[in-house]
Amino acid sequence: MNAKTGARKGERVPAESLPVARIVVDVPLAHLDRPFDYSVPSELDEAAVPGCRVRVRFAGQLVDGYLLERVESSEYGKKLAFIEKVVSPEPVLAPEIAALARAIADRYAGGMIDVLRLAVPPRHARAEAAAPGEPPPLPRLPAWVDQPPAEAGTAQPGRSQRPPVPADAWSRYPRGPKYLEALHEGRPAHAVWQALPAEDWPARLAEAAAAVASSGRGVVVVVPDHRDLTRVAEACGALIEGVVTLSADLGPSERYKRWLSVRRGIARVVVGTRATAFAPVRDPGLLVVWDDGDDLHVEQRSPYPNVRDVLVQRAHMTGAALLIGGFARTAEAQLLVETGWAHEIVASRETLRSVAPRVISVGDNEWQDVKDPAARTARLPSIAFDAARFALADSPVLIQVPRRGYVPSLACGQCRGPARCRRCAGPLALPGGTENGLPKPAYCRWCAATEAGFRCPTCGSRKLRGQVIGARRTAEELGRAFPGHPVRTSGADAVLTKVPGTPSLVVATPGAEPVAEGGYGAVLLLDGWALLGRADLRASEEALRRWMTAAGLVRPGNGRVVVIADSSLTPVQALVRWDPVWHAATELAARTELGFPPAVRMATVDGTPDAVNAMLDELRLPPTGEILGPVPLGDDETRERALVRVSRAEGRQLAAVLAEAQAVRTARKEQDLVRIKLDPLEVL
């Protein structure tokens, strides 16, 4: 027996100081979404530090968990189980990130452990041992920073006396220099920035990051995809030392090693994709999200948080500055401006006119039919053809096509009814190419069966016609229309990052547009109806965002943009005038009138009819609560969707009610799963 503790040999005893550990366990059940108290054994006293990974016994099984804090006593009232093992004494969960994870889980009616899976990457022991552990000195300042001698008693260690603002960069925006000055001084400035056409936005973001890094604070920059990540990382690396990039394609070991360098304070500037919103930089001074309307910013795993909302919440909790940038503007960003939480950074109309491209719309107007009779039916109307031919004299031309593939949608050539597979009723498409000297036959996009002998069940016709022309077919047609010029395609199968500035045709799907050296001479936006005609609440906003992202790649001043869409539509007018602010304000006003997000908080509840109805019956909604539906989810009659909406002021109550209902279902061990999404991109 140990004389000091009174314990028998081999018996575990609690630690003398702070013997109780509060641990969030890795059990994804809604009714267990809370910390549990465990006893810290004396042999693990030094290793069991707040933020470390542990193994504990829960319901008879060993599970992983994170140690949130250690306290003197527990309110449990019974004997506590001991921590079985400290997986690693590395404090991977920072207190700020733990608080952020709890706040995001509460906002989206999810579990904290689900958020922590997004925030903290899996452990790799070798990478943990190899990662350096000592923070470096403050980052060097950019070469163009002007630092006059500081007055006695006013200098702060590591802080320059004048914000690093190049004369020809942010000064094109009236509020730009003042914003960088606020960043450098450490003020919590929140801004929504509309980039000018042909703006070198990675350089602007790098300059904002340098303004903060020069004062010794941390920076988090989140971009949609790896192509944007490469551009921003290169721009930041030219100004700041110690920039780290985080993305899934790095591999688990390398990503964890880089993430540890951020957690240990070695890297103060981190650039990455959506999970980077939780990057544990020390003393965050600036949080940035570029193109917040991109659906890649929405996590596909529960609780489905949006990067913009995560960074807004993080800025509110930490006092960091926030910058939401893009060529277009979302209704959510407009709401931040109209409520006064953020200020807008926009260029004057005079500056905009000096760099904006000339935008022409080809739609259904009678005068266009008279001037160009082929405008309605031709794949490339005369106006677009002339713009491309003019630009090809000395520059590349970008053609944006909403659909990938060859002919991804077919219809009956007689009655125009959708062409369906005889086996599974799936949609038919043409793959393109030839086989034995003949064009390949149509195939089913669901079961992949070849449909060589199509016969329309309605009219009996054997003819097929294309409803939508894909990127590959468009490239084939343009190659014949402009012989002698190379044609490049960029899409899901092969996404190009850059193309040379020599004359060529670049056919790309939305989001896959490569950057051209010196900019494009012309941008052709085809099949606008395919984007605008989608049955989606955000169809108008998304179409304008995709158009402006592509149009922003033209040469400043003399570039041309041709959009194939009706000029009377609001998003087309916004593109012609290059006025995303007006469109966002109009969109927000319309959603406010109709009662759709972001004017209200709305949730979708998806599941089997019995499960959805059972959950809706148990909801204790706040006073403004309203249930719409449920209705069948698409063509699947076995699943339904209901919409639940409340006023923005009661959004927290809605999330709490939904989380409580989900907890009741998991406690009952209900078999039918119900998926809950708050403020989702897709509502209809």
C-alpha positions in Angstrom: 0.0 0.0 0.0 1.2 3.5 -0.9 1.7 5.3 2.4 1.1 8.8 0.8 -2.2 8.0 -1.0 -3.4 5.0 0.8 -3.8 3.1 -2.4 -3.0 -0.5 -3.0 -0.2 -1.5 -5.3 -1.4 -1.2 -8.9 -4.6 0.7 -7.9 -5.3 3.9 -9.9 -5.7 7.1 -7.9 -6.8 10.5 -9.0 -4.4 13.3 -9.6 -3.8 15.6 -6.6 -4.5 18.8 -8.5 -7.6 19.3 -10.8 -8.5 15.6 -10.7 -11.6 15.9 -12.9 -11.5 16.2 -16.7 -14.4 17.3 -18.8 -14.3 15.4 -22.1 -16.3 15.5 -25.3 -16.5 11.9 -26.5 -16.5 10.9 -30.2 -20.0 9.4 -30.1 -22.2 10.9 -32.9 -25.6 10.7 -31.1 -27.5 13.9 -30.6 -28.7 13.1 -27.1 -25.0 12.7 -26.0 -23.9 16.1 -27.3 -22.4 17.3 -24.0 -19.1 17.0 -22.0 -18.7 14.1 -19.6 -16.7 14.1 -16.5 -13.8 11.6 -16.0 -11.2 11.2 -13.3 -7.6 11.9 -14.2 -5.2 9.2 -12.9 -2.0 10.3 -11.2 0.2 8.6 -13.8 -1.4 10.7 -16.5 -1.4 14.0 -14.6 1.3 15.7 -16.7 0.1 14.3 -20.1 -3.6 15.1 -19.6 -3.5 18.7 -20.7 -6.5 20.7 -21.9 -6.9 20.1 -25.7 -5.2 16.7 -25.9 -6.6 13.5 -27.4 -7.7 10.8 -24.9 -9.2 7.4 -24.9 -12.0 6.7 -22.4 -14.5 3.9 -21.7 -18.0 4.9 -22.7 -21.0 2.6 -22.5 -18.6 -0.3 -22.2 -16.5 0.6 -25.2 -13.2 2.5 -25.7 -13.8 5.7 -27.6 -11.8 8.7 -28.6 -12.3 12.2 -27.1 -10.9 15.6 -26.5 -10.1 16.9 -23.0 -11.7 20.3 -22.8 -10.7 21.4 -19.3 -9.7 20.1 -15.8 -11.5 21.2 -12.7 -11.5 20.5 -9.0 -14.8 18.6 -8.6 -17.7 17.1 -10.5 -21.5 17.5 -10.0 -22.0 13.9 -11.3 -22.5 12.6 -7.7 -21.1 9.1 -8.4 -17.7 7.6 -8.8 -16.0 8.7 -12.0 -14.4 6.4 -14.5 -10.7 7.0 -15.1 -9.2 8.2 -18.4 -7.8 5.0 -20.0 -5.1 6.6 -22.1 -3.7 9.9 -23.3 -3.3 9.3 -27.0 -0.9 12.3 -27.3 -0.1 15.2 -24.9 -0.2 17.5 -27.9 -2.9 20.1 -27.2 -4.5 20.0 -30.6 -7.8 21.6 -29.6 -7.3 25.3 -28.8 -9.8 26.8 -26.4 -10.9 29.3 -29.1 -11.6 26.5 -31.6 -13.5 24.5 -28.9 -15.7 27.5 -28.2 -16.2 28.1 -32.0 -17.1 24.5 -32.5 -19.7 24.6 -29.8 -21.2 27.9 -31.3 -21.3 26.4 -34.8 -22.9 23.2 -33.6 -25.6 25.2 -31.8 -26.2 27.4 -34.8 -26.7 24.5 -37.2 -28.5 22.1 -34.8 -25.7 19.7 -34.9 -23.2 18.0 -32.5 -20.0 19.5 -31.3 -18.0 16.3 -32.1 -19.2 16.5 -35.7 -17.8 20.1 -36.0 -14.5 19.0 -34.3 -14.1 16.3 -37.0 -14.0 19.2 -39.5 -11.8 21.4 -37.3 -9.1 19.0 -36.1 -7.5 16.6 -38.7 -6.8 13.0 -37.7 -3.5 12.4 -35.9 -0.3 11.1 -37.5 2.3 10.2 -34.9 5.2 10.5 -37.3 4.1 13.9 -38.6 3.5 15.0 -35.0 7.1 14.1 -34.0 8.6 15.7 -37.1 6.8 19.0 -36.9 8.9 21.8 -35.5 7.9 23.1 -32.2 9.4 26.6 -31.7 7.7 29.7 -33.0 9.8 31.8 -35.3 10.3 35.6 -35.0 7.7 37.9 -36.5 7.3 37.7 -40.3 9.5 40.0 -42.3 7.8 43.0 -43.7 7.2 43.5 -47.4 9.8 45.4 -49.3 7.4 48.2 -50.1 6.5 49.0 -46.5 7.5 52.5 -45.6 8.5 52.7 -41.9 9.5 56.2 -40.7 11.3 56.4 -37.4 8.9 55.9 -34.4 8.5 58.5 -31.8 9.9 57.7 -28.4 7.4 55.7 -26.3 5.0 55.0 -29.2 6.6 52.0 -30.8 5.2 48.5 -30.2 7.4 45.4 -30.7 6.9 43.9 -34.1 4.5 46.6 -35.2 5.4 49.0 -38.0 4.3 52.6 -37.7 2.5 52.9 -41.0 0.2 50.3 -42.6 1.7 48.7 -45.7 -0.5 50.2 -48.4 0.9 50.4 -52.0 -0.1 53.5 -53.8 -1.7 51.8 -56.8 -3.5 48.9 -55.1 -6.3 49.5 -52.6 -6.4 53.2 -53.3 -8.7 52.5 -56.3 -11.3 51.8 -53.7 -12.2 54.9 -51.6 -12.4 53.0 -48.3 -9.5 50.6 -49.2 -6.5 52.4 -47.6 -8.6 53.2 -44.5 -9.5 49.5 -44.2 -5.8 48.4 -44.4 -5.0 51.0 -41.8 -7.6 49.6 -39.5 -6.2 46.1 -40.1 -2.7 47.2 -39.2 -3.8 48.9 -36.1 -5.7 45.7 -34.9 -9.2 47.1 -35.1 -12.1 44.6 -35.7 -13.0 46.0 -39.1 -15.7 44.1 -41.0 -16.0 44.7 -44.8 -17.6 43.3 -47.9 -15.4 44.0 -50.9 -16.5 44.1 -54.5 -13.5 43.5 -56.7 -13.1 45.5 -59.9 -13.2 43.6 -63.3 -9.7 42.2 -64.1 -8.6 42.9 -60.5 -5.6 41.0 -59.3 -7.5 39.9 -56.3 -5.0 37.4 -54.9 -2.5 40.3 -54.7 -5.0 42.5 -52.9 -5.8 39.7 -50.3 -2.0 39.2 -49.8 -1.6 43.0 -49.1 -4.4 42.8 -46.5 -2.8 39.8 -45.0 0.6 41.6 -44.9 -0.9 44.5 -43.1 -2.0 42.2 -40.3 1.0 39.8 -40.3 3.4 42.8 -40.0 1.8 43.5 -36.6 2.4 39.9 -35.4 -1.2 38.7 -35.6 -2.6 35.7 -37.4 -4.5 35.6 -40.8 -6.9 33.0 -42.2 -7.8 33.1 -45.9 -10.4 30.6 -47.2 -10.9 30.1 -51.0 -13.2 27.8 -52.9 -10.8 25.4 -54.7 -7.1 24.4 -55.2 -6.7 26.8 -58.2 -7.6 29.8 -56.1 -5.5 28.4 -53.3 -2.4 28.3 -55.5 -2.8 31.9 -56.7 -3.4 33.3 -53.2 -0.5 31.3 -51.7 1.9 32.6 -54.3 0.8 36.2 -53.8 1.1 35.9 -50.0 4.4 34.1 -50.3 5.9 37.0 -52.2 5.1 39.4 -49.3 5.1 37.3 -46.2 7.3 34.6 -44.7 5.8 31.6 -43.0 2.7 31.1 -45.2 1.1 27.7 -44.9 -1.5 26.1 -47.2 -4.0 23.6 -46.1 -6.1 21.4 -48.4 -7.4 17.8 -48.7 -5.1 17.0 -51.6 -2.0 17.3 -49.5 -2.5 13.9 -48.0 -3.2 13.1 -44.3 0.4 13.2 -43.1 1.5 16.4 -44.8 -1.7 18.2 -44.0 -1.5 17.3 -40.3 2.2 18.4 -40.2 1.3 21.8 -41.7 -1.8 22.1 -39.4 0.5 21.5 -36.4 2.8 24.3 -37.5 -0.3 26.6 -37.3 -1.4 25.3 -34.0 2.1 25.7 -32.5 2.3 29.3 -33.7 5.0 28.7 -36.3 2.9 29.8 -39.2 0.8 32.9 -38.7 -0.8 33.1 -42.2 -2.8 30.1 -43.4 -4.5 29.8 -46.8 -6.8 26.9 -47.6 -10.2 25.5 -48.5 -13.3 25.3 -46.3 -11.9 23.4 -43.3 -9.3 26.1 -43.0 -12.0 28.3 -41.5 -11.2 26.5 -38.2 -7.4 26.8 -38.5 -6.1 27.5 -35.0 -3.9 30.5 -35.7 -2.7 32.3 -32.7 -4.2 35.8 -32.0 -6.3 35.9 -35.3 -6.3 39.5 -36.7 -8.0 38.9 -40.1 -10.4 36.3 -41.4 -11.0 36.3 -45.2 -13.4 34.4 -47.4 -13.2 34.9 -51.2 -16.4 34.3 -53.4 -18.6 33.4 -50.4 -21.5 32.4 -52.8 -19.6 29.4 -54.2 -21.2 26.1 -53.0 -17.8 24.7 -52.3 -17.8 26.8 -49.2 -20.6 24.6 -47.7 -19.4 21.5 -45.9 -21.0 18.3 -47.2 -20.9 16.6 -43.8 -23.1 17.3 -40.7 -23.9 19.9 -39.6 -23.2 21.4 -43.0 -21.8 24.8 -41.9 -21.0 27.6 -44.4 -17.6 29.1 -44.3 -19.0 32.6 -44.4 -21.1 32.0 -41.3 -18.2 30.3 -39.5 -15.9 33.2 -40.1 -18.6 35.7 -39.1 -19.1 33.8 -35.8 -15.3 33.6 -35.3 -14.8 37.3 -35.9 -17.6 38.1 -33.4 -16.0 35.8 -30.7 -12.4 36.8 -31.2 -12.6 40.4 -32.2 -10.8 39.7 -35.5 -11.4 41.7 -38.6 -13.4 40.1 -41.4 -13.2 40.5 -45.2 -15.8 39.0 -47.6 -14.6 39.5 -51.1 -15.7 38.6 -54.6 -16.8 39.9 -58.0 -20.4 39.4 -57.2 -22.3 39.8 -53.9 -24.6 37.4 -52.1 -27.8 38.4 -50.3 -26.2 37.2 -47.1 -23.3 39.6 -47.5 -25.8 42.4 -48.4 -27.6 41.7 -45.2 -24.4 42.2 -43.2 -24.0 45.6 -44.9 -27.6 46.8 -44.5 -27.6 45.9 -40.8 -24.4 47.9 -40.3 -22.3 44.9 -39.1 -20.0 45.3 -42.1 -19.1 48.2 -44.4 -18.7 47.9 -48.1 -15.6 48.5 -50.1 -16.5 49.4 -53.7 -14.9 51.5 -56.4 -16.4 54.7 -57.7 -18.4 54.5 -61.0 -15.7 56.5 -62.7 -13.1 54.0 -61.8 -15.4 51.1 -62.7 -16.1 52.6 -66.2 -12.3 52.9 -66.9 -11.7 49.1 -66.4 -15.1 47.4 -67.0 -15.6 45.4 -70.2 -18.3 46.2 -72.7 -21.2 43.7 -72.0 -23.7 42.8 -74.7 -26.7 40.6 -74.1 -28.4 38.6 -76.9 -31.9 37.8 -75.9 -35.5 37.9 -77.3 -35.7 41.6 -78.1 -37.3 42.4 -81.5 -34.5 44.7 -82.6 -31.9 42.0 -82.1 -34.0 39.6 -84.2 -34.0 42.2 -87.0 -30.3 42.9 -86.7 -29.4 39.2 -86.3 -32.1 36.7 -87.3 -29.9 33.8 -86.1 -29.6 35.3 -82.6 -32.4 33.2 -81.2 -31.4 29.8 -82.6 -27.7 29.8 -83.5 -25.2 28.2 -81.1 -23.1 31.3 -81.6 -25.0 34.4 -82.7 -23.4 36.9 -85.1 -22.7 39.4 -82.3 -20.8 36.7 -80.3 -19.1 35.4 -83.4 -17.8 38.9 -84.3 -16.6 39.6 -80.7 -14.6 36.3 -80.8 -13.2 36.9 -84.2 -12.1 40.5 -83.2 -10.5 39.3 -79.9 -8.7 36.3 -81.6 -6.4 38.8 -83.4 -4.2 39.1 -80.4 -5.7 37.3 -77.4 -7.5 34.2 -76.2 -11.3 33.9 -76.0 -13.2 32.3 -73.1 -16.5 30.5 -73.8 -18.5 29.5 -70.7 -20.9 26.6 -71.2 -23.2 25.6 -68.3 -23.1 21.8 -69.1 -20.2 19.5 -69.4 -20.1 16.5 -71.7 -21.0 16.3 -75.4 -24.9 16.4 -75.6 -25.9 15.7 -72.0 -29.7 15.9 -72.6 -31.7 14.5 -75.5 -35.4 14.9 -76.5 -37.6 13.4 -79.1 -37.1 15.0 -82.5 -40.8 15.0 -83.2 -42.7 15.9 -80.1 -39.8 17.4 -78.0 -40.6 15.1 -75.1 -37.6 14.0 -72.9 -35.8 10.9 -74.3 -35.9 8.1 -71.7 -34.1 4.8 -71.3 -36.4 1.8 -72.0 -34.8 -0.1 -69.1 -34.8 2.3 -66.1 -36.5 5.5 -67.6 -33.3 7.5 -67.0 -32.3 10.4 -69.2 -30.5 9.7 -72.5 -27.3 11.5 -73.6 -24.8 11.4 -76.5 -21.1 10.5 -75.5 -19.5 12.0 -78.6 -16.8 10.4 -80.7 -17.1 7.6 -83.2 -17.1 3.8 -83.2 -16.3 1.8 -86.3 -16.5 5.1 -88.3 -20.0 5.9 -87.0 -21.2 8.2 -84.3 -21.5 6.5 -80.9 -25.2 5.8 -80.0 -27.0 7.4 -77.1 -26.6 5.9 -73.6 -28.5 6.2 -70.3 -27.0 8.5 -67.7 -28.4 6.3 -64.9 -27.7 2.7 -65.9 -25.2 3.3 -68.7 -27.1 1.1 -71.1 -26.7 1.8 -74.8 -29.9 2.9 -76.5 -29.3 2.1 -80.2 -33.0 1.8 -81.2 -34.7 4.7 -79.6 -38.5 4.9 -80.1 -40.6 7.7 -78.5 -43.4 6.2 -76.4 -45.6 9.2 -77.1 -45.4 9.8 -80.8 -43.4 6.8 -82.0 -40.7 8.9 -83.6 -37.1 7.5 -83.8 -35.5 10.9 -84.1 -33.4 12.5 -81.4 -32.4 16.1 -80.8 -30.2 17.8 -78.3 -31.9 19.8 -75.5 -28.6 21.1 -74.1 -25.2 21.2 -75.8 -22.2 20.4 -73.6 -18.7 21.8 -73.4 -17.2 19.0 -75.6 -19.7 19.5 -78.4 -19.3 23.3 -78.2 -15.5 22.9 -78.5 -16.0 20.7 -81.6 -18.3 23.3 -83.3 -16.0 26.2 -82.4 -13.0 24.4 -83.8 -14.8 24.2 -87.2 -16.0 27.8 -87.0 -12.5 29.2 -86.2 -10.0 26.9 -88.1 -6.4 27.5 -87.3 -6.9 28.4 -83.6 -6.3 25.9 -80.9 -9.3 24.9 -78.8 -8.8 24.0 -75.1 -11.4 22.6 -72.7 -11.5 23.0 -69.0 -14.1 21.0 -66.9 -14.6 18.3 -64.4 -12.4 15.8 -66.1 -9.4 18.1 -66.7 -9.4 21.6 -65.1 -6.9 24.0 -66.5 -5.2 26.5 -64.1 -3.6 28.9 -66.7 -3.5 29.3 -70.4 -1.1 31.4 -72.5 -2.0 34.8 -73.7 -1.8 33.8 -77.4 -5.0 33.6 -79.6 -6.9 30.5 -78.7 -10.4 29.3 -77.8 -11.0 28.1 -74.2 -14.3 26.3 -73.5 -14.9 25.9 -69.8 -17.8 25.0 -67.5 -18.7 27.4 -64.6 -16.0 27.4 -61.9 -13.3 25.8 -64.2 -12.3 29.0 -66.1 -8.5 29.2 -66.3 -6.6 32.5 -65.9 -5.2 33.8 -69.2 -1.9 35.7 -69.2 -2.8 39.3 -69.8 -6.5 38.5 -69.7 -9.0 37.4 -72.3 -10.0 39.6 -75.2 -13.6 38.4 -75.0 -15.8 36.2 -72.8 -18.9 34.5 -74.3 -21.5 33.3 -71.8 -23.6 30.7 -73.6 -27.0 29.1 -72.7 -27.9 31.7 -70.0 -31.4 30.1 -69.8 -29.8 26.9 -68.4 -28.6 28.8 -65.4 -31.5 31.2 -64.9 -34.2 28.5 -65.5 -33.2 26.2 -62.6 -35.9 25.6 -60.0 -33.8 27.1 -57.3 -34.2 30.0 -54.9 -30.6 31.2 -55.7 -30.8 30.6 -59.5 -30.6 34.3 -60.3 -27.8 35.0 -57.8 -25.8 32.0 -58.8 -26.1 32.8 -62.5 -24.8 36.3 -61.9 -22.0 35.1 -59.7 -20.8 32.6 -62.4 -21.0 35.2 -65.1 -19.1 37.9 -63.2 -16.4 35.4 -62.2 -15.8 34.6 -65.9 -16.2 38.2 -67.0 -13.7 39.3 -64.4 -11.0 37.6 -66.4 -11.2 39.9 -69.4 -8.6 42.5 -70.2 -9.3 45.8 -68.5 -10.9 48.6 -70.6 -11.2 47.0 -74.0 -12.5 43.5 -73.3 -15.9 42.3 -74.5 -18.5 40.1 -72.8 -21.4 38.6 -74.7 -24.1 36.9 -72.6 -26.8 34.8 -74.3 -29.8 35.8 -72.2 -32.8 38.1 -72.1 -31.5 41.6 -71.4 -34.7 42.5 -69.4 -33.9 40.1 -66.6 -32.4 41.5 -63.4 -29.2 39.5 -63.3 -28.5 40.3 -67.0 -29.0 44.0 -66.3 -26.7 43.8 -63.3 -24.0 42.2 -65.5 -24.4 44.8 -68.3 -24.1 47.6 -65.7 -21.6 45.7 -63.6 -23.6 46.4 -60.5 -23.6 43.4 -58.2 -24.5 45.6 -55.2 -27.8 46.7 -56.8 -28.6 43.0 -57.7 -27.9 41.9 -54.1 -30.1 44.6 -52.6 -32.9 43.7 -55.0 -32.5 40.0 -54.3 -32.5 40.6 -50.5 -35.6 42.8 -50.8 -37.4 40.1 -52.7 -36.5 37.4 -50.3 -37.6 39.6 -47.4 -41.0 40.1 -49.0 -41.4 36.3 -49.7 -40.0 35.2 -46.3 -36.9 33.3 -47.5 -33.3 33.3 -46.2 -31.4 35.3 -45.3 -34.3 37.5 -44.3 -35.5 34.6 -42.1 -33.9 31.4 -40.6 -35.1 28.3 -42.5 -34.4 24.6 -42.0 -35.0 21.7 -44.3 -36.1 18.4 -42.7 -35.5 15.4 -45.1 -36.4 11.7 -44.5 -39.0 9.1 -44.9 -42.6 10.4 -44.7 -43.2 8.7 -41.3 -40.0 10.0 -39.9 -40.5 13.6 -41.1 -44.1 13.7 -39.8 -43.1 12.3 -36.5 -40.4 14.9 -36.0 -42.7 17.8 -37.1 -45.3 16.7 -34.6 -42.8 17.0 -31.8 -41.4 20.4 -32.7 -42.1 23.1 -30.1 -41.6 26.0 -32.5 -41.2 29.6 -31.4 -44.1 32.1 -32.0 -43.1 33.0 -35.5 -42.5 29.3 -36.5 -44.1 28.0 -39.7 -44.0 24.6 -41.4 -44.2 24.3 -45.1 -44.9 20.8 -46.6 -43.8 18.1 -46.4 -43.6 17.3 -50.1 -41.9 14.5 -52.1 -38.2 15.1 -52.5 -37.7 15.2 -56.3 -38.7 12.0 -58.1 -38.1 9.8 -55.0 -41.6 9.2 -53.5 -40.0 7.4 -50.5 -38.5 10.6 -49.1 -40.1 13.9 -48.3 -38.9 17.4 -47.4 -40.5 19.9 -45.0 -39.4 23.5 -44.6 -39.4 25.2 -41.2 -38.9 28.9 -40.9 -38.9 31.5 -38.2 -37.8 35.1 -37.9 -34.1 35.9 -37.7 -34.5 36.9 -34.1 -35.7 33.4 -33.2 -33.1 31.6 -35.2 -31.3 30.3 -32.1 -34.6 28.9 -30.7 -35.2 27.1 -34.0 -31.8 25.5 -33.9 -32.3 24.5 -30.3 -35.7 23.0 -31.0 -34.5 21.0 -34.0 -31.5 19.7 -32.0 -33.8 18.7 -29.1 -36.1 16.8 -31.5 -33.1 15.0 -33.1 -31.9 14.1 -29.6 -35.2 12.6 -28.7 -35.1 10.4 -31.9 -31.5 9.1 -31.2 -32.4 8.4 -27.5 -35.3 6.3 -28.8 -33.0 4.6 -31.2 -35.2 5.4 -34.2 -34.1 3.5 -37.3 -35.2 6.1 -39.9 -32.7 8.9 -40.2 -33.8 12.5 -40.5 -31.4 15.0 -42.1 -31.6 18.6 -40.9 -30.0 21.6 -42.6 -30.2 25.1 -41.4 -30.0 27.9 -44.0 -29.1 25.5 -46.8 -28.2 26.6 -50.3 -30.9 24.4 -51.8 -34.4 25.0 -50.5 -36.7 24.0 -53.3 
